[in-house]
Amino acid sequence: MTLRNYITLTISILFTLTLSYGQSKDEKNDVILKIKKTYQQINDYKNYKTVSIDDSEEFLGHNTDNGATLTGYFKADSLKKIVEWIGLSNKVIQREYYFDNARLVFVYLTESKYRFNDKTESFDYTKLDNVFKGRYYFDKGHLIDTILSDKEHNETKKQDATDFLTSSKDYSKLLSAKRK
């Protein structure tokens, strides 16, 4: 192989890889835009039939300090959204799971801590400070992108995604059974 053929081949390979990566990125952006549209449609709809579970043992397997609630939002027979609210002694965790065609497409996670009152040396349960927001985008059962408000969660995002997929399936079954 001559040097000229080698250079031509190398440039062709690099060009092909660059194009295929760009297409992949465009496809990912298209999927994320579709997810955002689905998210907006789900939140804009107002006539859901809701099913709630207020006993944290029923869906978490244990009690929490300040209670917990799991709520499913159904449009006809289709589960569109699940909101999991967990009250702990020092914070509140809320996860919103969004579905398109019975598949998890998005999770919005927030964590808020109760303010600590130094004078009374106790938490003020009337005041919360948002400490974390996370957006997790899924396509065909796989995490495709995240937007996280801190770097700590970046290290656990793959495990978080696995947990979200598992929880969303379990919660879907539980809420659907409760609905009937």
URRAUR-V789878 format. One record per residue. N is the residue number from 0. SS is DSSP state (A for helix, B for strand, O for the rest). D_FIRST is the distance of its C-alpha to the first C-alpha in whole Angstrom. Layout:
n:ss:d_first
N:SS:D_FIRST
N:SS:D_FIRST
This chain:
n:ss:d_first
0:O:0
1:O:4
2:A:7
3:A:8
4:A:6
5:A:7
6:A:10
7:A:11
8:A:10
9:A:12
10:A:15
11:A:15
12:A:16
13:A:18
14:A:20
15:A:21
16:A:22
17:A:24
18:A:26
19:A:26
20:A:28
21:A:30
22:A:31
23:A:32
24:A:34
25:A:36
26:A:37
27:A:38
28:A:40
29:A:41
30:A:43
31:A:44
32:A:46
33:A:47
34:A:49
35:A:50
36:A:52
37:A:53
38:A:55
39:A:56
40:A:58
41:A:59
42:A:61
43:A:62
44:O:64
45:O:67
46:O:69
47:O:67
48:B:69
49:B:69
50:B:69
51:B:70
52:B:70
53:O:72
54:O:72
55:A:69
56:A:70
57:A:69
58:A:65
59:O:64
60:O:66
61:O:68
62:O:71
63:O:70
64:O:72
65:O:72
66:O:72
67:B:69
68:B:68
69:B:66
70:B:66
71:B:64
72:B:64
73:B:64
74:B:64
75:O:65
76:O:64
77:B:61
78:B:60
79:B:59
80:B:59
81:B:61
82:B:62
83:B:63
84:B:65
85:B:66
86:B:68
87:O:68
88:O:70
89:O:68
90:B:66
91:B:65
92:B:62
93:B:61
94:B:58
95:B:58
96:B:56
97:B:55
98:B:54
99:B:53
100:O:53
101:O:54
102:B:51
103:B:51
104:B:49
105:B:51
106:B:53
107:B:55
108:B:56
109:B:58
110:B:60
111:B:63
112:B:65
113:B:69
114:B:70
115:B:72
116:B:76
117:O:76
118:O:80
119:O:80
120:O:78
121:B:76
122:B:74
123:B:75
124:B:74
125:B:75
126:B:72
127:B:68
128:B:65
129:B:62
130:B:60
131:B:57
132:B:55
133:B:52
134:B:50
135:B:48
136:B:46
137:B:45
138:B:43
139:O:44
140:O:45
141:B:42
142:B:43
143:B:41
144:B:42
145:B:45
146:B:47
147:B:49
148:O:52
149:O:51
150:O:48
151:O:50
152:A:50
153:A:46
154:A:46
155:A:48
156:A:46
157:A:45
158:A:48
159:A:50
160:A:48
161:A:48
162:A:52
163:A:52
164:A:51
165:A:53
166:A:56
167:A:56
168:A:56
169:A:59
170:A:60
171:A:60
172:A:61
173:A:64
174:A:65
175:A:65
176:A:67
177:A:69
178:A:69
179:O:71
